[in-house]
Amino acid sequence: MQIDPNSLMRAILKVKRREQLTPHYIRIILTGDDIQIYQRAEAGDNNKIIIPKDKSVPVELPDMATRSLFDYPNQIVRTYTLRSFDAEKGEMAIDFVVHKNPGPASAWAMNAEPGDELGVLMKANRKKLMRSAEDYYFFGDHSALPVISALLEKLGPAAKGHAYIEVHGAEDVLPINKPAGIDITWLYNEHPGDTSGLPAAFNAIENTLQGSSYIYAFAEHGAVNEIQDKLRKHTIVKRDSWQAYGYWKHGESEDRSMMERAATMSR
């Protein structure tokens, strides 16, 4: 996968601190000499993080011109969300979901120590996620909590709508700074991927959607596909009034599912 290097903000950052937000969420605060490179970034933007397989081996930023992101055997690439960026403090925050059988990114976050390196690549001119609408509906699982939180924080004080967020349990509910007119329903699921309550949540409000509504669906591939199929057939909601992103696919690593998830996002 080749990317124009001139379109990227990229640097090697270092862990400043690790915060255990809930049993299943860790926030990593990054800093570094080149942190100001990301001044055009916005909370909620996707990024590619480059994780060293061995802390003793320095992270290498891909040159992107001659080698793919995945052509570096000593490091792993994963996609995450920029939770926040504070230029004044020189800090970037990325939230990680952790569980019993952690993948390489979660395992790295669980063991991260001050000074550990992480490569971060972000598009400089990324398409904006936030759109203007009369009411908003958000459907997201545990992997989408950071982006949904960031989007809710960007809404104006008069915004109306509803967010349905599925996490492991009540212990993983996080405070979100949101407009008073946005309600949140927390759904609990101890076995994400095996099942999801998000398609049923969408079905419950499907008939209330209007042409002025805007819908976001960010979750596991299968759950997003169910919601997306309903949106395609909706008689009022048009294609430019919703965004659907399959953030992960149950039973597959990001390396294996990237092509399928990219296809889902482009439809």
C-alpha positions as CSV (number, residue, x, y, z in Angstrom):
1,M,0.0,0.0,0.0
2,Q,1.9,3.1,-1.3
3,I,1.0,6.5,0.1
4,D,2.2,9.9,-1.1
5,P,4.8,10.9,1.6
6,N,4.1,14.6,1.0
7,S,0.5,14.1,2.2
8,L,1.6,12.8,5.6
9,M,2.4,14.2,9.0
10,R,4.8,11.7,10.5
11,A,7.2,11.5,13.3
12,I,8.6,9.2,16.0
13,L,7.1,10.1,19.3
14,K,7.7,8.9,22.9
15,V,5.4,7.8,25.7
16,K,5.0,10.5,28.3
17,R,2.6,8.6,30.5
18,R,0.1,5.8,30.5
19,E,-3.4,6.2,32.0
20,Q,-5.7,3.3,32.9
21,L,-9.1,4.8,32.2
22,T,-11.2,1.7,32.8
23,P,-10.5,-2.0,32.9
24,H,-10.6,-2.1,29.1
25,Y,-9.3,1.3,28.1
26,I,-5.7,2.7,28.3
27,R,-4.8,6.2,27.2
28,I,-1.3,6.7,26.0
29,I,0.0,10.3,26.1
30,L,2.7,10.9,23.5
31,T,5.2,13.7,23.2
32,G,8.4,14.5,21.3
33,D,10.6,17.0,19.6
34,D,8.5,16.8,16.4
35,I,5.1,16.8,18.0
36,Q,4.2,20.2,16.4
37,I,4.2,18.4,13.0
38,Y,0.6,17.4,13.8
39,Q,-0.9,20.8,14.3
40,R,-3.3,20.3,11.3
41,A,-4.6,17.1,13.0
42,E,-8.0,17.0,14.6
43,A,-9.4,14.8,17.4
44,G,-11.2,11.9,15.7
45,D,-8.8,11.6,12.8
46,N,-7.4,8.2,12.0
47,N,-3.7,7.5,12.2
48,K,-1.3,4.7,11.5
49,I,0.8,3.8,14.5
50,I,4.1,1.9,14.0
51,I,4.8,-0.4,16.9
52,P,8.2,-2.0,17.4
53,K,8.2,-5.7,17.9
54,D,11.2,-5.3,20.2
55,K,11.7,-2.1,22.3
56,S,15.4,-2.4,21.8
57,V,15.1,-1.9,18.1
58,P,14.4,1.8,17.1
59,V,11.2,2.6,15.2
60,E,11.8,3.2,11.5
61,L,9.5,5.6,9.6
62,P,8.6,4.1,6.3
63,D,9.9,6.0,3.3
64,M,6.6,5.3,1.5
65,A,8.1,6.0,-1.9
66,T,9.8,2.6,-2.4
67,R,8.5,0.4,0.5
68,S,5.1,-0.3,1.8
69,L,4.1,0.3,5.4
70,F,4.1,-3.4,5.9
71,D,7.6,-4.1,4.4
72,Y,9.4,-3.6,7.7
73,P,9.7,-6.9,9.5
74,N,10.7,-5.5,12.9
75,Q,7.5,-3.4,13.4
76,I,3.8,-3.7,13.2
77,V,1.3,-1.2,11.7
78,R,-2.2,-0.6,13.1
79,T,-4.9,2.0,12.7
80,Y,-6.1,4.1,15.7
81,T,-7.9,7.3,16.4
82,L,-6.4,10.6,17.6
83,R,-8.3,11.2,20.8
84,S,-6.8,14.6,21.4
85,F,-3.9,16.9,20.5
86,D,-2.7,19.8,22.7
87,A,-0.2,21.9,20.8
88,E,0.5,24.1,23.9
89,K,1.4,21.1,26.1
90,G,3.0,19.2,23.3
91,E,0.9,16.1,23.9
92,M,-1.1,13.7,21.8
93,A,-3.5,11.1,23.3
94,I,-4.4,7.7,21.8
95,D,-6.8,5.4,23.5
96,F,-6.4,1.6,23.3
97,V,-8.9,-1.2,24.0
98,V,-7.3,-4.0,26.0
99,H,-8.7,-7.5,26.6
100,K,-7.8,-11.0,27.7
101,N,-6.0,-12.0,24.5
102,P,-4.5,-8.7,23.4
103,G,-3.2,-8.0,19.9
104,P,0.2,-6.4,19.4
105,A,-1.1,-2.8,19.8
106,S,-3.0,-3.6,23.0
107,A,-0.1,-5.5,24.4
108,W,2.2,-2.6,23.6
109,A,-0.1,-0.2,25.4
110,M,-0.4,-2.5,28.4
111,N,3.3,-2.5,28.8
112,A,4.2,1.0,27.6
113,E,6.6,3.0,29.8
114,P,7.8,6.6,29.6
115,G,10.3,6.9,26.8
116,D,9.0,4.0,24.7
117,E,8.9,4.9,21.0
118,L,5.9,4.9,18.7
119,G,5.7,6.0,15.1
120,V,2.6,8.0,14.1
121,L,1.5,8.8,10.6
122,M,-1.5,10.9,9.7
123,K,-2.9,12.4,6.5
124,A,-2.4,16.1,6.3
125,N,-5.6,16.8,4.4
126,R,-8.0,14.2,5.7
127,K,-11.7,14.3,4.7
128,K,-13.7,15.8,7.6
129,L,-15.9,13.4,9.5
130,M,-18.2,16.0,11.0
131,R,-21.1,17.2,8.8
132,S,-23.9,19.7,9.3
133,A,-27.3,18.1,10.1
134,E,-30.5,18.7,12.1
135,D,-30.0,15.6,14.1
136,Y,-27.3,13.0,14.5
137,Y,-27.2,9.2,15.2
138,F,-24.1,7.4,16.3
139,F,-23.7,3.6,16.4
140,G,-20.3,2.4,17.6
141,D,-18.7,-0.5,19.6
142,H,-15.8,-0.4,22.0
143,S,-13.3,0.3,19.2
144,A,-15.2,3.4,18.1
145,L,-15.6,5.0,21.6
146,P,-12.6,7.4,21.0
147,V,-13.9,8.7,17.6
148,I,-17.5,9.0,18.8
149,S,-16.4,10.9,21.9
150,A,-14.4,13.2,19.8
151,L,-17.3,13.9,17.4
152,L,-19.7,14.5,20.2
153,E,-17.3,17.0,21.7
154,K,-17.2,18.9,18.4
155,L,-21.0,19.4,18.1
156,G,-22.5,22.7,18.7
157,P,-24.5,23.2,21.9
158,A,-27.9,23.1,20.1
159,A,-27.2,19.7,18.4
160,K,-29.8,17.0,18.8
161,G,-29.6,13.2,18.4
162,H,-28.7,9.9,20.0
163,A,-25.5,7.8,20.4
164,Y,-25.6,4.1,20.9
165,I,-22.2,2.9,22.2
166,E,-21.4,-0.7,22.9
167,V,-18.7,-1.5,25.5
168,H,-17.8,-4.5,27.6
169,G,-19.7,-3.5,30.7
170,A,-20.8,-0.6,33.0
171,E,-17.2,-0.3,34.3
172,D,-16.1,0.9,30.8
173,V,-18.6,3.8,30.6
174,L,-16.5,7.0,30.2
175,P,-17.7,10.6,30.7
176,I,-18.2,12.4,27.4
177,N,-18.6,16.2,27.0
178,K,-21.6,16.4,24.8
179,P,-24.5,18.7,24.0
180,A,-27.6,18.4,26.2
181,G,-29.7,17.4,23.2
182,I,-27.6,14.3,22.5
183,D,-28.7,11.3,24.4
184,I,-26.4,8.3,25.0
185,T,-27.5,4.7,25.4
186,W,-24.8,2.4,26.6
187,L,-25.0,-1.2,25.4
188,Y,-23.0,-3.9,27.3
189,N,-21.5,-6.8,25.5
190,E,-18.9,-9.1,27.2
191,H,-18.3,-11.0,23.9
192,P,-17.7,-8.4,21.1
193,G,-17.6,-9.9,17.7
194,D,-19.7,-12.9,18.6
195,T,-22.7,-10.7,18.7
196,S,-23.6,-7.0,18.8
197,G,-26.6,-5.0,19.9
198,L,-25.9,-2.2,17.5
199,P,-28.0,-3.5,14.5
200,A,-31.0,-3.9,16.8
201,A,-30.5,-0.4,18.1
202,F,-30.5,0.9,14.6
203,N,-33.7,-1.0,13.7
204,A,-35.4,0.6,16.7
205,I,-34.9,4.1,15.3
206,E,-34.8,3.4,11.5
207,N,-38.3,4.7,10.9
208,T,-37.7,8.0,12.7
209,L,-34.8,9.0,10.4
210,Q,-35.4,12.0,8.2
211,G,-33.6,13.4,5.2
212,S,-32.0,16.0,7.5
213,S,-30.5,13.3,9.7
214,Y,-26.9,12.2,9.7
215,I,-25.8,8.7,10.7
216,Y,-22.4,7.4,11.8
217,A,-21.7,3.6,12.1
218,F,-18.3,2.6,13.4
219,A,-17.9,-0.9,14.7
220,E,-17.0,-4.5,13.8
221,H,-17.3,-5.4,10.1
222,G,-20.4,-7.6,10.4
223,A,-22.4,-5.1,12.6
224,V,-21.5,-2.3,10.3
225,N,-22.6,-4.2,7.2
226,E,-26.0,-5.0,8.8
227,I,-26.6,-1.3,9.5
228,Q,-25.2,-0.2,6.1
229,D,-27.5,-2.6,4.2
230,K,-30.5,-1.0,5.9
231,L,-29.3,2.5,5.1
232,R,-28.8,1.6,1.5
233,K,-32.5,0.6,1.3
234,H,-33.8,3.5,3.3
235,T,-36.4,5.5,1.3
236,I,-35.6,8.8,2.9
237,V,-31.9,8.8,4.0
238,K,-29.6,9.4,1.0
239,R,-26.0,8.1,0.6
240,D,-24.4,11.4,1.4
241,S,-26.1,11.4,4.9
242,W,-24.2,8.6,6.5
243,Q,-20.7,7.2,7.0
244,A,-20.0,3.5,7.9
245,Y,-16.6,2.2,8.8
246,G,-15.8,-1.4,9.7
247,Y,-13.0,-0.8,12.2
248,W,-12.2,-4.5,12.7
249,K,-13.3,-8.0,11.7
250,H,-14.0,-10.6,14.3
251,G,-11.4,-13.4,14.2
252,E,-8.9,-11.6,11.9
253,S,-5.9,-9.4,12.5
254,E,-5.9,-5.9,10.9
255,D,-3.4,-7.2,8.3
256,R,-5.8,-9.8,7.0
257,S,-9.0,-7.8,7.2
258,M,-7.7,-4.4,5.8
259,M,-8.8,-5.0,2.2
260,E,-12.3,-6.1,3.2
261,R,-12.8,-3.2,5.6
262,A,-11.5,-0.8,3.0
263,A,-14.1,-2.2,0.6
264,T,-16.8,-1.7,3.2
265,M,-15.9,1.9,3.8
266,S,-15.9,2.8,0.1
267,R,-19.4,1.7,-0.6
